[in-house]
Amino acid sequence: MKSPCCFLIGHRETSDALYPVLYDAVVRHICLYHVGEFVVGQYGGFDRLAARVLRDAKSSFPGVRLTLLLAYHPAEHGAALPPGFDGTLYPPGMETVPRRAAIVRANEYMATHADCVIAGVWHPASNAARAVECARRQHVPVALVQEPAQG
């Protein structure tokens, strides 16, 4: 039986202050929901933070897979897989998507095809928020994470 897949999405200006909250959410998804694969993009602060969280979590949960979501055809870039990633995912049908819409479309694909979503989204008029709404319309469970309040 295939383990559940979780997509992580958030805003490009996410700060490192979200790290402990995001790490706890990832561990909770591994332990409570038996998530075995996490999919992360590569274009902003949230994506970089999520990749770091998952690389760290993999040291305690070695069976977990970290997959890189590709918005552009892999033949275009030919880049090596970043450290800590186990593979890539290029959504079907992306070859016909205009470049300017590729990241948005790849995120929406994952948001609606994952078993759950962890989202660092607080700007309601953003592409990340739009992907979260796509997930909710498809009844994909969404866990929102926020930076701890400054005090």
Secondary structure as UniProt FT lines:
FT   STRAND          5..10
FT   TURN            12..13
FT   HELIX           16..18
FT   HELIX           19..33
FT   STRAND          37..40
FT   HELIX           45..60
FT   TURN            62..63
FT   STRAND          65..69
FT   HELIX           74..77
FT   TURN            83..84
FT   STRAND          87..89
FT   TURN            92..93
FT   HELIX           94..96
FT   HELIX           99..113
FT   STRAND          116..120
FT   TURN            124..125
FT   HELIX           127..137
FT   TURN            138..139
FT   STRAND          142..144
//
